[in-house]
Amino acid sequence: MRISALFLALFIVGGCTTAQINSMNDGLYDVNHIKVSEFDGSLIRFTDEIPIGPSGVLLNAYWDSKSPDTVIFGFKLLDRIVNISSVDINVDGSFYRMSEKQSDFTKRQFEDYSGKMSSSQGFVIPKSLFEKISASTKVVYKINYLDGTYYNITCDSTGISCIPKFKFEQFYKLIALTK
């Protein structure tokens, strides 16, 4: 029993390989949701909300064939009611700002589900930036609130915080192949 607990502790602290993360979470977070718009017939792909470790921050992505060069990148903060104004990101040392909000998908949402409050905001980014994020080794997100405060969260290539990176890498491959 003690040996099992030791191996579990080493696994959690030690980090995971890409293959381990992908096989461990394929049943939990789907990156291949597909639907066809009833309005104009466009193809829509989107991901589940994927947590960055135990931070209380969930990420998701949404792509539409009528705007093939953009991706809507969504952020959800659990247990917080805040106005998210923008997100600064550091992708392997290169800095970008996500601030363009568009459509009903990206409106600010404040929810109460299962007795927990949350805040959501989506941002329109170029598909090329999404590719950089999915291929990176480390991304630091600075989520800026309307009142001037912010929250930092890191997503790197090791440990449990890397789940979004590998899932978004799979999602990018899917949208890159879609015409």
Protein Blocks (a to p, Z undefined) as FASTA:
>chain_A
ZZmmmmmmmmmmnopafklmmmmmmmmmcckbccddfklopacdddddddehjnopacdd
dddfklmmbccdddddehiacddfbdcddeehiacddfbdgdjklpccdddeehiacddd
dddddfklmmmmmmpmbdcdddddfkopacdddddfehjklmmmmmmmmmmmmmmmpZZ
